[in-house]
């Protein structure tokens, strides 16, 4: 009985940790949408802001990868 409750806790914790993966998707969409809105308002400045776009997307995706890593650790290592 104890093992089943502990295993259930691992899976619940992993599911909660994966919420960050969805948050990363929302963050990437937000960054790309704001870049597109700014590029449509001022097309001349869009080329200069492309590096900032990729940095923002990389940070958002890194947080999603970290939350996925935590979920995997909770499922298999704990």
mmCIF file of the N, C-alpha and C atoms, coordinates in Angstrom:
data_MODEL
# 
_entry.id   MODEL 
# 
loop_
_atom_site.group_PDB 
_atom_site.id 
_atom_site.type_symbol 
_atom_site.label_atom_id 
_atom_site.label_alt_id 
_atom_site.label_comp_id 
_atom_site.label_asym_id 
_atom_site.label_entity_id 
_atom_site.label_seq_id 
_atom_site.pdbx_PDB_ins_code 
_atom_site.Cartn_x 
_atom_site.Cartn_y 
_atom_site.Cartn_z 
_atom_site.occupancy 
_atom_site.B_iso_or_equiv 
_atom_site.pdbx_formal_charge 
_atom_site.auth_seq_id 
_atom_site.auth_comp_id 
_atom_site.auth_asym_id 
_atom_site.auth_atom_id 
_atom_site.pdbx_PDB_model_num 
ATOM 1   N N  . UNK A 1 1  ? 0.817  -1.199 0.000   1.00 0.00 ? 1  UNK A N  1 
ATOM 2   C CA . UNK A 1 1  ? 0.000  0.000  0.000   1.00 0.00 ? 1  UNK A CA 1 
ATOM 3   C C  . UNK A 1 1  ? 0.859  1.260  0.000   1.00 0.00 ? 1  UNK A C  1 
ATOM 4   N N  . UNK A 1 2  ? 1.960  1.250  0.763   1.00 0.00 ? 2  UNK A N  1 
ATOM 5   C CA . UNK A 1 2  ? 2.822  2.428  0.822   1.00 0.00 ? 2  UNK A CA 1 
ATOM 6   C C  . UNK A 1 2  ? 3.466  2.731  -0.524  1.00 0.00 ? 2  UNK A C  1 
ATOM 7   N N  . UNK A 1 3  ? 3.880  1.702  -1.233  1.00 0.00 ? 3  UNK A N  1 
ATOM 8   C CA . UNK A 1 3  ? 4.509  1.904  -2.532  1.00 0.00 ? 3  UNK A CA 1 
ATOM 9   C C  . UNK A 1 3  ? 3.570  2.517  -3.545  1.00 0.00 ? 3  UNK A C  1 
ATOM 10  N N  . UNK A 1 4  ? 2.314  2.146  -3.490  1.00 0.00 ? 4  UNK A N  1 
ATOM 11  C CA . UNK A 1 4  ? 1.347  2.689  -4.435  1.00 0.00 ? 4  UNK A CA 1 
ATOM 12  C C  . UNK A 1 4  ? 1.092  4.167  -4.191  1.00 0.00 ? 4  UNK A C  1 
ATOM 13  N N  . UNK A 1 5  ? 1.043  4.559  -2.918  1.00 0.00 ? 5  UNK A N  1 
ATOM 14  C CA . UNK A 1 5  ? 0.816  5.969  -2.601  1.00 0.00 ? 5  UNK A CA 1 
ATOM 15  C C  . UNK A 1 5  ? 2.036  6.792  -3.012  1.00 0.00 ? 5  UNK A C  1 
ATOM 16  N N  . UNK A 1 6  ? 3.218  6.280  -2.785  1.00 0.00 ? 6  UNK A N  1 
ATOM 17  C CA . UNK A 1 6  ? 4.431  7.004  -3.184  1.00 0.00 ? 6  UNK A CA 1 
ATOM 18  C C  . UNK A 1 6  ? 4.516  7.129  -4.701  1.00 0.00 ? 6  UNK A C  1 
ATOM 19  N N  . UNK A 1 7  ? 4.151  6.073  -5.402  1.00 0.00 ? 7  UNK A N  1 
ATOM 20  C CA . UNK A 1 7  ? 4.175  6.123  -6.867  1.00 0.00 ? 7  UNK A CA 1 
ATOM 21  C C  . UNK A 1 7  ? 3.134  7.108  -7.382  1.00 0.00 ? 7  UNK A C  1 
ATOM 22  N N  . UNK A 1 8  ? 1.982  7.151  -6.749  1.00 0.00 ? 8  UNK A N  1 
ATOM 23  C CA . UNK A 1 8  ? 0.950  8.110  -7.141  1.00 0.00 ? 8  UNK A CA 1 
ATOM 24  C C  . UNK A 1 8  ? 1.456  9.539  -6.939  1.00 0.00 ? 8  UNK A C  1 
ATOM 25  N N  . UNK A 1 9  ? 2.165  9.775  -5.835  1.00 0.00 ? 9  UNK A N  1 
ATOM 26  C CA . UNK A 1 9  ? 2.722  11.098 -5.582  1.00 0.00 ? 9  UNK A CA 1 
ATOM 27  C C  . UNK A 1 9  ? 3.751  11.498 -6.622  1.00 0.00 ? 9  UNK A C  1 
ATOM 28  N N  . UNK A 1 10 ? 4.537  10.538 -7.091  1.00 0.00 ? 10 UNK A N  1 
ATOM 29  C CA . UNK A 1 10 ? 5.516  10.838 -8.142  1.00 0.00 ? 10 UNK A CA 1 
ATOM 30  C C  . UNK A 1 10 ? 4.819  11.275 -9.417  1.00 0.00 ? 10 UNK A C  1 
ATOM 31  N N  . UNK A 1 11 ? 3.773  10.571 -9.789  1.00 0.00 ? 11 UNK A N  1 
ATOM 32  C CA . UNK A 1 11 ? 3.081  10.907 -11.035 1.00 0.00 ? 11 UNK A CA 1 
ATOM 33  C C  . UNK A 1 11 ? 2.324  12.229 -10.924 1.00 0.00 ? 11 UNK A C  1 
ATOM 34  N N  . UNK A 1 12 ? 1.743  12.505 -9.773  1.00 0.00 ? 12 UNK A N  1 
ATOM 35  C CA . UNK A 1 12 ? 1.060  13.791 -9.590  1.00 0.00 ? 12 UNK A CA 1 
ATOM 36  C C  . UNK A 1 12 ? 2.074  14.934 -9.632  1.00 0.00 ? 12 UNK A C  1 
ATOM 37  N N  . UNK A 1 13 ? 3.219  14.754 -8.974  1.00 0.00 ? 13 UNK A N  1 
ATOM 38  C CA . UNK A 1 13 ? 4.257  15.780 -9.009  1.00 0.00 ? 13 UNK A CA 1 
ATOM 39  C C  . UNK A 1 13 ? 4.804  15.998 -10.403 1.00 0.00 ? 13 UNK A C  1 
ATOM 40  N N  . UNK A 1 14 ? 4.956  14.918 -11.162 1.00 0.00 ? 14 UNK A N  1 
ATOM 41  C CA . UNK A 1 14 ? 5.446  15.048 -12.546 1.00 0.00 ? 14 UNK A CA 1 
ATOM 42  C C  . UNK A 1 14 ? 4.422  15.775 -13.407 1.00 0.00 ? 14 UNK A C  1 
ATOM 43  N N  . UNK A 1 15 ? 3.153  15.502 -13.199 1.00 0.00 ? 15 UNK A N  1 
ATOM 44  C CA . UNK A 1 15 ? 2.119  16.206 -13.957 1.00 0.00 ? 15 UNK A CA 1 
ATOM 45  C C  . UNK A 1 15 ? 2.085  17.683 -13.634 1.00 0.00 ? 15 UNK A C  1 
ATOM 46  N N  . UNK A 1 16 ? 2.248  18.020 -12.359 1.00 0.00 ? 16 UNK A N  1 
ATOM 47  C CA . UNK A 1 16 ? 2.278  19.431 -11.979 1.00 0.00 ? 16 UNK A CA 1 
ATOM 48  C C  . UNK A 1 16 ? 3.516  20.110 -12.551 1.00 0.00 ? 16 UNK A C  1 
ATOM 49  N N  . UNK A 1 17 ? 4.645  19.419 -12.571 1.00 0.00 ? 17 UNK A N  1 
ATOM 50  C CA . UNK A 1 17 ? 5.872  19.993 -13.119 1.00 0.00 ? 17 UNK A CA 1 
ATOM 51  C C  . UNK A 1 17 ? 5.744  20.241 -14.618 1.00 0.00 ? 17 UNK A C  1 
ATOM 52  N N  . UNK A 1 18 ? 4.943  19.441 -15.312 1.00 0.00 ? 18 UNK A N  1 
ATOM 53  C CA . UNK A 1 18 ? 4.779  19.616 -16.756 1.00 0.00 ? 18 UNK A CA 1 
ATOM 54  C C  . UNK A 1 18 ? 3.906  20.807 -17.120 1.00 0.00 ? 18 UNK A C  1 
ATOM 55  N N  . UNK A 1 19 ? 3.297  21.442 -16.141 1.00 0.00 ? 19 UNK A N  1 
ATOM 56  C CA . UNK A 1 19 ? 2.549  22.663 -16.432 1.00 0.00 ? 19 UNK A CA 1 
ATOM 57  C C  . UNK A 1 19 ? 3.490  23.715 -17.020 1.00 0.00 ? 19 UNK A C  1 
ATOM 58  N N  . UNK A 1 20 ? 4.748  23.678 -16.603 1.00 0.00 ? 20 UNK A N  1 
ATOM 59  C CA . UNK A 1 20 ? 5.747  24.602 -17.147 1.00 0.00 ? 20 UNK A CA 1 
ATOM 60  C C  . UNK A 1 20 ? 5.972  24.422 -18.632 1.00 0.00 ? 20 UNK A C  1 
ATOM 61  N N  . UNK A 1 21 ? 5.765  23.214 -19.149 1.00 0.00 ? 21 UNK A N  1 
ATOM 62  C CA . UNK A 1 21 ? 5.912  22.994 -20.594 1.00 0.00 ? 21 UNK A CA 1 
ATOM 63  C C  . UNK A 1 21 ? 4.835  23.760 -21.353 1.00 0.00 ? 21 UNK A C  1 
ATOM 64  N N  . UNK A 1 22 ? 3.637  23.747 -20.833 1.00 0.00 ? 22 UNK A N  1 
ATOM 65  C CA . UNK A 1 22 ? 2.569  24.529 -21.454 1.00 0.00 ? 22 UNK A CA 1 
ATOM 66  C C  . UNK A 1 22 ? 2.817  26.016 -21.327 1.00 0.00 ? 22 UNK A C  1 
ATOM 67  N N  . UNK A 1 23 ? 3.362  26.424 -20.187 1.00 0.00 ? 23 UNK A N  1 
ATOM 68  C CA . UNK A 1 23 ? 3.709  27.825 -19.994 1.00 0.00 ? 23 UNK A CA 1 
ATOM 69  C C  . UNK A 1 23 ? 4.782  28.288 -20.964 1.00 0.00 ? 23 UNK A C  1 
ATOM 70  N N  . UNK A 1 24 ? 5.701  27.403 -21.297 1.00 0.00 ? 24 UNK A N  1 
ATOM 71  C CA . UNK A 1 24 ? 6.739  27.751 -22.269 1.00 0.00 ? 24 UNK A CA 1 
ATOM 72  C C  . UNK A 1 24 ? 6.125  27.975 -23.647 1.00 0.00 ? 24 UNK A C  1 
ATOM 73  N N  . UNK A 1 25 ? 5.167  27.144 -24.011 1.00 0.00 ? 25 UNK A N  1 
ATOM 74  C CA . UNK A 1 25 ? 4.488  27.334 -25.296 1.00 0.00 ? 25 UNK A CA 1 
ATOM 75  C C  . UNK A 1 25 ? 3.746  28.654 -25.351 1.00 0.00 ? 25 UNK A C  1 
ATOM 76  N N  . UNK A 1 26 ? 3.089  29.002 -24.263 1.00 0.00 ? 26 UNK A N  1 
ATOM 77  C CA . UNK A 1 26 ? 2.392  30.291 -24.201 1.00 0.00 ? 26 UNK A CA 1 
ATOM 78  C C  . UNK A 1 26 ? 3.397  31.433 -24.283 1.00 0.00 ? 26 UNK A C  1 
ATOM 79  N N  . UNK A 1 27 ? 4.539  31.287 -23.594 1.00 0.00 ? 27 UNK A N  1 
ATOM 80  C CA . UNK A 1 27 ? 5.563  32.336 -23.614 1.00 0.00 ? 27 UNK A CA 1 
ATOM 81  C C  . UNK A 1 27 ? 6.150  32.554 -24.991 1.00 0.00 ? 27 UNK A C  1 
ATOM 82  N N  . UNK A 1 28 ? 6.415  31.472 -25.703 1.00 0.00 ? 28 UNK A N  1 
ATOM 83  C CA . UNK A 1 28 ? 6.966  31.594 -27.059 1.00 0.00 ? 28 UNK A CA 1 
ATOM 84  C C  . UNK A 1 28 ? 5.951  32.271 -27.972 1.00 0.00 ? 28 UNK A C  1 
ATOM 85  N N  . UNK A 1 29 ? 4.695  31.906 -27.837 1.00 0.00 ? 29 UNK A N  1 
ATOM 86  C CA . UNK A 1 29 ? 3.659  32.551 -28.648 1.00 0.00 ? 29 UNK A CA 1 
ATOM 87  C C  . UNK A 1 29 ? 3.534  34.033 -28.340 1.00 0.00 ? 29 UNK A C  1 
ATOM 88  N N  . UNK A 1 30 ? 3.671  34.366 -27.078 1.00 0.00 ? 30 UNK A N  1 
ATOM 89  C CA . UNK A 1 30 ? 3.585  35.774 -26.672 1.00 0.00 ? 30 UNK A CA 1 
ATOM 90  C C  . UNK A 1 30 ? 4.755  36.579 -27.240 1.00 0.00 ? 30 UNK A C  1 
ATOM 91  N N  . UNK A 1 31 ? 5.956  36.028 -27.142 1.00 0.00 ? 31 UNK A N  1 
ATOM 92  C CA . UNK A 1 31 ? 7.146  36.714 -27.665 1.00 0.00 ? 31 UNK A CA 1 
ATOM 93  C C  . UNK A 1 31 ? 7.035  36.895 -29.178 1.00 0.00 ? 31 UNK A C  1 
ATOM 94  N N  . UNK A 1 32 ? 6.671  35.836 -29.890 1.00 0.00 ? 32 UNK A N  1 
ATOM 95  C CA . UNK A 1 32 ? 6.580  35.916 -31.351 1.00 0.00 ? 32 UNK A CA 1 
ATOM 96  C C  . UNK A 1 32 ? 5.446  36.847 -31.780 1.00 0.00 ? 32 UNK A C  1 
ATOM 97  N N  . UNK A 1 33 ? 4.343  36.815 -31.076 1.00 0.00 ? 33 UNK A N  1 
ATOM 98  C CA . UNK A 1 33 ? 3.220  37.696 -31.418 1.00 0.00 ? 33 UNK A CA 1 
ATOM 99  C C  . UNK A 1 33 ? 3.563  39.162 -31.220 1.00 0.00 ? 33 UNK A C  1 
ATOM 100 N N  . UNK A 1 34 ? 4.244  39.470 -30.125 1.00 0.00 ? 34 UNK A N  1 
ATOM 101 C CA . UNK A 1 34 ? 4.638  40.862 -29.898 1.00 0.00 ? 34 UNK A CA 1 
ATOM 102 C C  . UNK A 1 34 ? 5.677  41.324 -30.920 1.00 0.00 ? 34 UNK A C  1 
ATOM 103 N N  . UNK A 1 35 ? 6.575  40.427 -31.307 1.00 0.00 ? 35 UNK A N  1 
ATOM 104 C CA . UNK A 1 35 ? 7.543  40.792 -32.343 1.00 0.00 ? 35 UNK A CA 1 
ATOM 105 C C  . UNK A 1 35 ? 6.824  41.082 -33.656 1.00 0.00 ? 35 UNK A C  1 
ATOM 106 N N  . UNK A 1 36 ? 5.875  40.237 -34.001 1.00 0.00 ? 36 UNK A N  1 
ATOM 107 C CA . UNK A 1 36 ? 5.146  40.427 -35.254 1.00 0.00 ? 36 UNK A CA 1 
ATOM 108 C C  . UNK A 1 36 ? 4.347  41.726 -35.236 1.00 0.00 ? 36 UNK A C  1 
ATOM 109 N N  . UNK A 1 37 ? 3.725  42.031 -34.098 1.00 0.00 ? 37 UNK A N  1 
ATOM 110 C CA . UNK A 1 37 ? 2.972  43.282 -33.997 1.00 0.00 ? 37 UNK A CA 1 
ATOM 111 C C  . UNK A 1 37 ? 3.894  44.483 -34.144 1.00 0.00 ? 37 UNK A C  1 
ATOM 112 N N  . UNK A 1 38 ? 5.072  44.423 -33.525 1.00 0.00 ? 38 UNK A N  1 
ATOM 113 C CA . UNK A 1 38 ? 6.027  45.522 -33.654 1.00 0.00 ? 38 UNK A CA 1 
ATOM 114 C C  . UNK A 1 38 ? 6.599  45.624 -35.058 1.00 0.00 ? 38 UNK A C  1 
ATOM 115 N N  . UNK A 1 39 ? 6.835  44.481 -35.698 1.00 0.00 ? 39 UNK A N  1 
ATOM 116 C CA . UNK A 1 39 ? 7.388  44.497 -37.060 1.00 0.00 ? 39 UNK A CA 1 
ATOM 117 C C  . UNK A 1 39 ? 6.375  45.054 -38.052 1.00 0.00 ? 39 UNK A C  1 
ATOM 118 N N  . UNK A 1 40 ? 5.103  44.799 -37.816 1.00 0.00 ? 40 UNK A N  1 
ATOM 119 C CA . UNK A 1 40 ? 4.090  45.343 -38.723 1.00 0.00 ? 40 UNK A CA 1 
ATOM 120 C C  . UNK A 1 40 ? 3.910  46.845 -38.534 1.00 0.00 ? 40 UNK A C  1 
ATOM 121 N N  . UNK A 1 41 ? 4.159  47.339 -37.327 1.00 0.00 ? 41 UNK A N  1 
ATOM 122 C CA . UNK A 1 41 ? 4.058  48.782 -37.094 1.00 0.00 ? 41 UNK A CA 1 
ATOM 123 C C  . UNK A 1 41 ? 5.253  49.526 -37.667 1.00 0.00 ? 41 UNK A C  1 
ATOM 124 N N  . UNK A 1 42 ? 6.443  48.933 -37.543 1.00 0.00 ? 42 UNK A N  1 
ATOM 125 C CA . UNK A 1 42 ? 7.665  49.581 -38.012 1.00 0.00 ? 42 UNK A CA 1 
ATOM 126 C C  . UNK A 1 42 ? 8.539  48.553 -38.718 1.00 0.00 ? 42 UNK A C  1 
ATOM 127 N N  . UNK A 1 43 ? 8.288  48.315 -39.998 1.00 0.00 ? 43 UNK A N  1 
ATOM 128 C CA . UNK A 1 43 ? 9.043  47.284 -40.710 1.00 0.00 ? 43 UNK A CA 1 
ATOM 129 C C  . UNK A 1 43 ? 10.541 47.572 -40.823 1.00 0.00 ? 43 UNK A C  1 
ATOM 130 N N  . UNK A 1 44 ? 10.935 48.822 -40.757 1.00 0.00 ? 44 UNK A N  1 
ATOM 131 C CA . UNK A 1 44 ? 12.349 49.163 -40.890 1.00 0.00 ? 44 UNK A CA 1 
ATOM 132 C C  . UNK A 1 44 ? 13.152 48.697 -39.679 1.00 0.00 ? 44 UNK A C  1 
ATOM 133 N N  . UNK A 1 45 ? 12.531 48.645 -38.516 1.00 0.00 ? 45 UNK A N  1 
ATOM 134 C CA . UNK A 1 45 ? 13.240 48.251 -37.296 1.00 0.00 ? 45 UNK A CA 1 
ATOM 135 C C  . UNK A 1 45 ? 13.154 46.750 -37.022 1.00 0.00 ? 45 UNK A C  1 
ATOM 136 N N  . UNK A 1 46 ? 12.427 46.029 -37.844 1.00 0.00 ? 46 UNK A N  1 
ATOM 137 C CA . UNK A 1 46 ? 12.238 44.591 -37.585 1.00 0.00 ? 46 UNK A CA 1 
ATOM 138 C C  . UNK A 1 46 ? 13.542 43.812 -37.698 1.00 0.00 ? 46 UNK A C  1 
ATOM 139 N N  . UNK A 1 47 ? 14.413 44.197 -38.601 1.00 0.00 ? 47 UNK A N  1 
ATOM 140 C CA . UNK A 1 47 ? 15.677 43.485 -38.776 1.00 0.00 ? 47 UNK A CA 1 
ATOM 141 C C  . UNK A 1 47 ? 16.578 43.601 -37.569 1.00 0.00 ? 47 UNK A C  1 
ATOM 142 N N  . UNK A 1 48 ? 16.524 44.747 -36.890 1.00 0.00 ? 48 UNK A N  1 
ATOM 143 C CA . UNK A 1 48 ? 17.360 44.951 -35.715 1.00 0.00 ? 48 UNK A CA 1 
ATOM 144 C C  . UNK A 1 48 ? 16.850 44.185 -34.499 1.00 0.00 ? 48 UNK A C  1 
ATOM 145 N N  . UNK A 1 49 ? 15.573 43.856 -34.479 1.00 0.00 ? 49 UNK A N  1 
ATOM 146 C CA . UNK A 1 49 ? 14.972 43.203 -33.323 1.00 0.00 ? 49 UNK A CA 1 
ATOM 147 C C  . UNK A 1 49 ? 14.936 41.681 -33.437 1.00 0.00 ? 49 UNK A C  1 
ATOM 148 N N  . UNK A 1 50 ? 15.419 41.137 -34.524 1.00 0.00 ? 50 UNK A N  1 
ATOM 149 C CA . UNK A 1 50 ? 15.360 39.686 -34.734 1.00 0.00 ? 50 UNK A CA 1 
ATOM 150 C C  . UNK A 1 50 ? 16.207 38.938 -33.702 1.00 0.00 ? 50 UNK A C  1 
ATOM 151 N N  . UNK A 1 51 ? 17.358 39.470 -33.353 1.00 0.00 ? 51 UNK A N  1 
ATOM 152 C CA . UNK A 1 51 ? 18.207 38.816 -32.347 1.00 0.00 ? 51 UNK A CA 1 
ATOM 153 C C  . UNK A 1 51 ? 17.500 38.779 -31.001 1.00 0.00 ? 51 UNK A C  1 
ATOM 154 N N  . UNK A 1 52 ? 16.811 39.858 -30.648 1.00 0.00 ? 52 UNK A N  1 
ATOM 155 C CA . UNK A 1 52 ? 16.055 39.896 -29.396 1.00 0.00 ? 52 UNK A CA 1 
ATOM 156 C C  . UNK A 1 52 ? 14.925 38.878 -29.416 1.00 0.00 ? 52 UNK A C  1 
ATOM 157 N N  . UNK A 1 53 ? 14.316 38.683 -30.554 1.00 0.00 ? 53 UNK A N  1 
ATOM 158 C CA . UNK A 1 53 ? 13.257 37.674 -30.703 1.00 0.00 ? 53 UNK A CA 1 
ATOM 159 C C  . UNK A 1 53 ? 13.802 36.286 -30.391 1.00 0.00 ? 53 UNK A C  1 
ATOM 160 N N  . UNK A 1 54 ? 14.929 35.945 -30.971 1.00 0.00 ? 54 UNK A N  1 
ATOM 161 C CA . UNK A 1 54 ? 15.486 34.611 -30.759 1.00 0.00 ? 54 UNK A CA 1 
ATOM 162 C C  . UNK A 1 54 ? 15.966 34.402 -29.321 1.00 0.00 ? 54 UNK A C  1 
ATOM 163 N N  . UNK A 1 55 ? 16.477 35.447 -28.686 1.00 0.00 ? 55 UNK A N  1 
ATOM 164 C CA . UNK A 1 55 ? 16.888 35.339 -27.290 1.00 0.00 ? 55 UNK A CA 1 
ATOM 165 C C  . UNK A 1 55 ? 15.669 35.107 -26.399 1.00 0.00 ? 55 UNK A C  1 
ATOM 166 N N  . UNK A 1 56 ? 14.592 35.820 -26.657 1.00 0.00 ? 56 UNK A N  1 
ATOM 167 C CA . UNK A 1 56 ? 13.366 35.642 -25.885 1.00 0.00 ? 56 UNK A CA 1 
ATOM 168 C C  . UNK A 1 56 ? 12.781 34.258 -26.057 1.00 0.00 ? 56 UNK A C  1 
ATOM 169 N N  . UNK A 1 57 ? 12.781 33.757 -27.268 1.00 0.00 ? 57 UNK A N  1 
ATOM 170 C CA . UNK A 1 57 ? 12.271 32.408 -27.528 1.00 0.00 ? 57 UNK A CA 1 
ATOM 171 C C  . UNK A 1 57 ? 13.162 31.373 -26.836 1.00 0.00 ? 57 UNK A C  1 
ATOM 172 N N  . UNK A 1 58 ? 14.471 31.577 -26.859 1.00 0.00 ? 58 UNK A N  1 
ATOM 173 C CA . UNK A 1 58 ? 15.384 30.626 -26.220 1.00 0.00 ? 58 UNK A CA 1 
ATOM 174 C C  . UNK A 1 58 ? 15.170 30.575 -24.713 1.00 0.00 ? 58 UNK A C  1 
ATOM 175 N N  . UNK A 1 59 ? 14.978 31.730 -24.074 1.00 0.00 ? 59 UNK A N  1 
ATOM 176 C CA . UNK A 1 59 ? 14.735 31.736 -22.632 1.00 0.00 ? 59 UNK A CA 1 
ATOM 177 C C  . UNK A 1 59 ? 13.421 31.047 -22.290 1.00 0.00 ? 59 UNK A C  1 
ATOM 178 N N  . UNK A 1 60 ? 12.378 31.296 -23.075 1.00 0.00 ? 60 UNK A N  1 
ATOM 179 C CA . UNK A 1 60 ? 11.088 30.666 -22.807 1.00 0.00 ? 60 UNK A CA 1 
ATOM 180 C C  . UNK A 1 60 ? 11.176 29.151 -22.988 1.00 0.00 ? 60 UNK A C  1 
ATOM 181 N N  . UNK A 1 61 ? 11.862 28.714 -24.019 1.00 0.00 ? 61 UNK A N  1 
ATOM 182 C CA . UNK A 1 61 ? 12.002 27.273 -24.253 1.00 0.00 ? 61 UNK A CA 1 
ATOM 183 C C  . UNK A 1 61 ? 12.886 26.619 -23.189 1.00 0.00 ? 61 UNK A C  1 
ATOM 184 N N  . UNK A 1 62 ? 13.890 27.336 -22.706 1.00 0.00 ? 62 UNK A N  1 
ATOM 185 C CA . UNK A 1 62 ? 14.754 26.775 -21.668 1.00 0.00 ? 62 UNK A CA 1 
ATOM 186 C C  . UNK A 1 62 ? 13.956 26.484 -20.404 1.00 0.00 ? 62 UNK A C  1 
ATOM 187 N N  . UNK A 1 63 ? 13.037 27.358 -20.049 1.00 0.00 ? 63 UNK A N  1 
ATOM 188 C CA . UNK A 1 63 ? 12.206 27.105 -18.874 1.00 0.00 ? 63 UNK A CA 1 
ATOM 189 C C  . UNK A 1 63 ? 11.314 25.891 -19.085 1.00 0.00 ? 63 UNK A C  1 
ATOM 190 N N  . UNK A 1 64 ? 10.815 25.709 -20.284 1.00 0.00 ? 64 UNK A N  1 
ATOM 191 C CA . UNK A 1 64 ? 10.018 24.519 -20.582 1.00 0.00 ? 64 UNK A CA 1 
ATOM 192 C C  . UNK A 1 64 ? 10.835 23.251 -20.501 1.00 0.00 ? 64 UNK A C  1 
ATOM 193 N N  . UNK A 1 65 ? 12.063 23.297 -20.974 1.00 0.00 ? 65 UNK A N  1 
ATOM 194 C CA . UNK A 1 65 ? 12.940 22.121 -20.914 1.00 0.00 ? 65 UNK A CA 1 
ATOM 195 C C  . UNK A 1 65 ? 13.291 21.805 -19.466 1.00 0.00 ? 65 UNK A C  1 
ATOM 196 N N  . UNK A 1 66 ? 13.524 22.835 -18.651 1.00 0.00 ? 66 UNK A N  1 
ATOM 197 C CA . UNK A 1 66 ? 13.818 22.593 -17.236 1.00 0.00 ? 66 UNK A CA 1 
ATOM 198 C C  . UNK A 1 66 ? 12.637 21.950 -16.526 1.00 0.00 ? 66 UNK A C  1 
ATOM 199 N N  . UNK A 1 67 ? 11.423 22.402 -16.812 1.00 0.00 ? 67 UNK A N  1 
ATOM 200 C CA . UNK A 1 67 ? 10.255 21.797 -16.165 1.00 0.00 ? 67 UNK A CA 1 
ATOM 201 C C  . UNK A 1 67 ? 10.066 20.359 -16.631 1.00 0.00 ? 67 UNK A C  1 
ATOM 202 N N  . UNK A 1 68 ? 10.358 20.082 -17.884 1.00 0.00 ? 68 UNK A N  1 
ATOM 203 C CA . UNK A 1 68 ? 10.271 18.704 -18.381 1.00 0.00 ? 68 UNK A CA 1 
ATOM 204 C C  . UNK A 1 68 ? 11.309 17.823 -17.699 1.00 0.00 ? 68 UNK A C  1 
ATOM 205 N N  . UNK A 1 69 ? 12.511 18.360 -17.482 1.00 0.00 ? 69 UNK A N  1 
ATOM 206 C CA . UNK A 1 69 ? 13.559 17.623 -16.795 1.00 0.00 ? 69 UNK A CA 1 
ATOM 207 C C  . UNK A 1 69 ? 13.151 17.309 -15.361 1.00 0.00 ? 69 UNK A C  1 
ATOM 208 N N  . UNK A 1 70 ? 12.543 18.271 -14.677 1.00 0.00 ? 70 UNK A N  1 
ATOM 209 C CA . UNK A 1 70 ? 12.076 18.037 -13.314 1.00 0.00 ? 70 UNK A CA 1 
ATOM 210 C C  . UNK A 1 70 ? 11.005 16.952 -13.303 1.00 0.00 ? 70 UNK A C  1 
ATOM 211 N N  . UNK A 1 71 ? 10.107 16.975 -14.287 1.00 0.00 ? 71 UNK A N  1 
ATOM 212 C CA . UNK A 1 71 ? 9.073  15.942 -14.361 1.00 0.00 ? 71 UNK A CA 1 
ATOM 213 C C  . UNK A 1 71 ? 9.686  14.562 -14.560 1.00 0.00 ? 71 UNK A C  1 
ATOM 214 N N  . UNK A 1 72 ? 10.680 14.463 -15.428 1.00 0.00 ? 72 UNK A N  1 
ATOM 215 C CA . UNK A 1 72 ? 11.328 13.168 -15.634 1.00 0.00 ? 72 UNK A CA 1 
ATOM 216 C C  . UNK A 1 72 ? 12.062 12.693 -14.389 1.00 0.00 ? 72 UNK A C  1 
ATOM 217 N N  . UNK A 1 73 ? 12.693 13.636 -13.691 1.00 0.00 ? 73 UNK A N  1 
ATOM 218 C CA . UNK A 1 73 ? 13.372 13.261 -12.456 1.00 0.00 ? 73 UNK A CA 1 
ATOM 219 C C  . UNK A 1 73 ? 12.374 12.773 -11.409 1.00 0.00 ? 73 UNK A C  1 
ATOM 220 N N  . UNK A 1 74 ? 11.242 13.423 -11.320 1.00 0.00 ? 74 UNK A N  1 
ATOM 221 C CA . UNK A 1 74 ? 10.234 12.984 -10.363 1.00 0.00 ? 74 UNK A CA 1 
ATOM 222 C C  . UNK A 1 74 ? 9.667  11.609 -10.702 1.00 0.00 ? 74 UNK A C  1 
ATOM 223 N N  . UNK A 1 75 ? 9.544  11.326 -11.984 1.00 0.00 ? 75 UNK A N  1 
ATOM 224 C CA . UNK A 1 75 ? 8.959  10.047 -12.368 1.00 0.00 ? 75 UNK A CA 1 
ATOM 225 C C  . UNK A 1 75 ? 9.946  8.891  -12.211 1.00 0.00 ? 75 UNK A C  1 
ATOM 226 N N  . UNK A 1 76 ? 11.200 9.082  -12.557 1.00 0.00 ? 76 UNK A N  1 
ATOM 227 C CA . UNK A 1 76 ? 12.110 7.957  -12.658 1.00 0.00 ? 76 UNK A CA 1 
ATOM 228 C C  . UNK A 1 76 ? 13.229 7.940  -11.627 1.00 0.00 ? 76 UNK A C  1 
ATOM 229 N N  . UNK A 1 77 ? 13.612 9.076  -11.052 1.00 0.00 ? 77 UNK A N  1 
ATOM 230 C CA . UNK A 1 77 ? 14.756 9.096  -10.163 1.00 0.00 ? 77 UNK A CA 1 
ATOM 231 C C  . UNK A 1 77 ? 14.391 9.150  -8.683  1.00 0.00 ? 77 UNK A C  1 
ATOM 232 N N  . UNK A 1 78 ? 13.205 9.570  -8.370  1.00 0.00 ? 78 UNK A N  1 
ATOM 233 C CA . UNK A 1 78 ? 12.818 9.704  -6.953  1.00 0.00 ? 78 UNK A CA 1 
ATOM 234 C C  . UNK A 1 78 ? 12.163 8.420  -6.495  1.00 0.00 ? 78 UNK A C  1 
# 
